[in-house]
Amino acid sequence: MSDPAAAPALLLVAHGTRDPAGATVTEQVAEQARRALPGVRVAACYTDVRRPTPADALADLPGPCVAVPMFLAAGYHVRVDVPEQLTATGRRDVLLAGTFGPDPALVAAATDRLAAAGARADDAVVLAVAGSSDPHAQADGARAARRLGRRLGRPVALATIATGGPRVADAVARLRADGDRRVAVASWLLAPGLFQRQLDACGADVVAAPLADHPAVLDLVLDRYRAADRVAARSA
């Protein structure tokens, strides 16, 4: 990577939530990135619901910047909303990095979360995604479920919290009825908030915590940032 003194700033772009705990988690990731990237300016912003917006944050980040979208699927926000919001600022020195998606490191983190929540080797497992009508996001959710199943060595049912597929509570009830099994739910969410509270009330025997304060999230932020910085250095 280039000399930290000349390195681009890092802008973390999250969805946003009205739940203060969700914003706190995002800010914690930003603070961890500051410690991991000494000399690099780091800020967090949100595409929806709360401020600062990308435009707000970029006003305080002059000069080259890498924007890392913290999304678990390449749906509307990643493919349309975030690029449009960055373009609307008029800045030509902001490079949009790759999003998180169903990265194997996050699948491993979801596995850790299940174990920490008390899941057993013989539990039926549901991967709970936010849900989307966007086919790209749906494909990413299905890919995450397949990868989690390979890590666990057993099938993983995919269910949605909001839209775009079978609901989590219905999937839990169906699996429990199929052989009177315990059911564990893996949370494919980054931060606490309304969706995680809905998971906690879905009727599963085990519900894992969201992912954002797992070390894999910071590692992925740094990976996406450094990869984008290398691309920028090669094209300079």
N, C-alpha and C positions, 0 to 999 in steps of 0.2 A: 504494500500500500504506500501511497505517497507520504511525504513528510507531514506529520500531524499539524504543523503550523499552517500548511497550505491545504489541508484536507477540507473537503466540503462539509457544510453543516449537515446534520441529520434531523429530518422531520418525521416523527412517527404520526401516521394518520390512522385514527381509530374511528369506529362507527359513531360512538357517542351513546350515552345513556342518561336518563334522569336520575338514576341511582348514584348517589355520591360515592358509594363503594366502588362502582365500576370505574369512575374517573380516577379514583385514588390508585387503583391497580395500574392503569395506564401511566400515570405520573410516576409510579414506582419503577416501571420498566424504563421510562425516560431517565430517571435518576441513575439506575444501574448502568445504562448506556453511557452516561456522562463519566462514570467512574471507569468504565472499560475503554473509553476513547478519550484519554486526556488531551486537552487542547481542541477538541471538536465541540462546536456549539450544538446542543441538542434541545429540541422542543417537541411538544406533543400537541396535536390538534384533532378536531372531530369533524366528520362530514355531515353530521346531522345532530339534532336535538340540543347540543350544548356548544359553547364556545370555549376556547378560540377556534375559529374556522381555519382552514388552510390559508386563506388570505390574511387573517389576523396574525397567524404565526409567522408567515413569510415576511410580513412587514418588519418584524424584528430580527430577521435572518438575512441580512444583505450578503450578496456574493453567492457562489456556487452552493447548491444544496442537493442532497439525495432524500427523496420522500419514500418512506417504506410503508406501504399499506398493510396494516395489521388486520387482515381478514382471512378467515379459514376456508373461503370458497371464492372463486372468481366470478361472482355474480354482478349485478347491476352496478353496485358501488365501485367495484374494482375496475370494471371494463368501461364504464361511462361516467359515473358521478365524480370519482376522484380525478380522472384526467381532465374533465370539463372544469372542475373547480380550480385546478392548478393552471390550466390554460387561461382562465378568466382573469388571473392575476396579472397577465402580461409578462410574466417572468420567463425568460428563455434560458435561464441558468439553473433550472430545477429539473433533475433527472428522476424519473419515476422508476423505482426499483421493482423487482418481482414481489408479488404478494406471498403470504404464507402458504395458502392452499393446504392440501392434505399431505404436508411434508412428513416423511417417515419419522423425523425427530419429534414432531407433535403427536404422532400416533404412539410413539414410545412414551411420551409424557402422559397421554390418556391412559395407557396401561399402568403407569405408576400411580395415577390418581385412583384407578379402580382398586389396586392393591391396598393403597392407604385407606380407602373407605371401607375395606373389609370384604371385598369380593372373594369368592371361593372358586377353585378350579372347576367345579361342576355347576356353577351358576349359569343360567341363560343370560346373554348379554344383549343390551340394546345400546346402539350409539345414537344419542340424541343431538340432532343438528337443528339450527334455528329454522331452516326451511326457506324455500324460495321457489318462485315460479320460473326462474331463469334456468334454462337447461344446462348452462355451464356450471352453475352452482350445484344443481342436482347431481351432475356427473362427479363433481369433486366430493360431495357427501358420500356417494356410493363408493368412490375410490377409498375414502377414509375408512368406511366400514369394512371393505375387503382387506385392507392392510391391517386393521385392528384384529380381524378374524385370523389372519395368518400369524400375527404375533401371539395371540391367545391359543391358537390351535383348535379353534372351534368356531362355528358360525356366529356371526354378529348380525342382528336385525337392525336395519336402519329405520329411524322414525324421526318425525319433525315436531317441533314445538309450535310453529305458527302456521305454515302452509307448505304445499308442494308434496305431500305424501301422508302416510299413515301417522296418526298422532301417537305421542309417546305413551300416554296412559292406555290407549287401546292395544299397543304392542305389548306392554307389560302384562295386561290382563290376558291376552291371547297366549303368551308364553307360560304364564303361571297355570293356565287351564290345561296346557299341554303337558301333562305328567306331574302337575302339582310341584313345579320347580321354583326354587328361589330365582329372583331376577335382579340383575345388577345393571344400572344405567351409567354409561360413560358419557360425560358431558363434553360435547364438542362446541364449547363456548369459551371465550377468552376471559370474560369478566363476570363478576356477580351482578345481579339485577333481576328484573322481572322474570326473564326466561329461566334463570337458574332457580328462582323460587318456585316456578311452575314444575320444574323437574323434581324439586324436593317434595312436592305434593302429589307426584304421579302414581304413588302406590307401590313403587319398587322396594325390594328389601334393602338394596344398597344404591345410593346415588353418589357418584363421584363429584369432586369439586371442579370448578372451571380451571383453565390452564394457565392464565396469564402470569401467575407468580411462580411457575415452574421454570427452572434454569434453562430449559430448552427454548423458551420464548426469547430470552435475551440472546442466546446463541444464534437463533434464527434471524433476529434483527441485525446482529453484527454481520452475519453471513450475507444477507441481502444488501446491506450497506456497502460492504467491501467489494462484493461482486459488481455492483453498479459503479463504484469508484474506479475499479479496474477498467471497466468498459469506457468510462469517461477519459481515463488516462491514455488508453490506446487510440482514441479518436481525436485527442487534442492535437 
